[in-house]
């Protein structure tokens, strides 16, 4: 039978209690969660800082570098803007992990992260390193140093007083356009990533594109009221996509007649609820009051409006970017509001239902209009030569390369590697280039 354990002598109890307390404190220290300050200091030891002159040199040498501003839009606006880089991304810290892979899919792309005070950017840079990005830099000096060095900056929000990304600009006599962001639709730009144009006549206003949501449509109307007392009589939908049609219920409340091509109306009927749901997820409170409504009038080839002595020709020139694409031709001004038939400052998107061969054929009818001024679906007003270079010529180039690849027995994986370097400077290139190549390959593979 084992001997009974004897209690320690009374004189040793205080010492034992002291040792047990110290051991407990040490164990607690070993398992205590790190503080925010500790995480920040740890991140600073793992990320590579880049100085102002080094960042300027990097952008000169590699203009495709992704420069990521992780401040909130309000912070950037209050500070006087953001770094004007060829590939600048507005990505608040809370959205970084969820958005960066879409915006920068190639993890070998140089990525520079910055904020205002070097408190969040080291943490963000460390996160990107953990996500597998191989060339991550922390711009520790921050936006103020860049601005104070006299280097180029741009406003985070060109129209901070409005939900519109930009306020309307006059393009020609009686023709205005609120130019949207060339980035994808986001909460920050309120879905205003396409051009919202309007024509002012002596007898009323014609709006082209209803807008991404009810509140955005209302914001556009407020600006129209600053320009004219004439009511909005017609709203023309350039296609059935969300940013063209979801604001239509606001305009109907104002008494406007909604016009669309029959194919666009079919898209709205088939997919409107799904498009609305996606918009609400992205725009959250900014999507309030938005409902899907069907157009009041549809047409097949052409619809002519004569308003206040102005001839407005709404034309479906043929298959192109999406079902029901239309352009609005103003012969008196020799101006075309092209819609998504024409692109130039952002890479055009190819969808599953895009007819790239038909788009090239349709281009001949579009070019035959002889427009001096082109307001594209996205980006600044320009001319026919510019949109031809980045629309028709891009499509011809891609179909030529992929056709040769198919002839040589290449597959879908090979298509992703076709040379699109001539278009790398365009906005949305990283989001769309590989996707476009894959979709064009699938469109073409059964033609050979």
Protein Blocks (a to p, Z undefined) as FASTA:
>chain_A
ZZddddddfklmmmmmmmmmmmmmmmmmmmpccdfklmmmmmmmmpccddfklmmmmmmm
mmmbccddfbdfklmmmnopacddfbdcdddfklmmmmmmmmmmblkbccddddfkommm
mmmmmmmmmnopabdcddfkommlmmmnopacddfblblmbmbfbdcddfbghiacdddd
fbdcdfklnopabccdddddfkbccdehjbjbfklmmmmmmmmmmmpmcdcfbdcdfblc
fklmmmmmmmmmnopacdddfklmmmmmmmmmmmmmmmmmmnmmmmgoiacdddfbdcfk
bccddeehiacddddfbdcfbghiacdddfklopacebjmbcfkbccdddfklcfklmmm
mmmmmmmnopabdcdfbdcdddfklmmmmmmmmmmmmmmmmmmmmmnopafklmmmpcfk
lmmmpghklmmmmmmmmmmmmmmmmmZZ
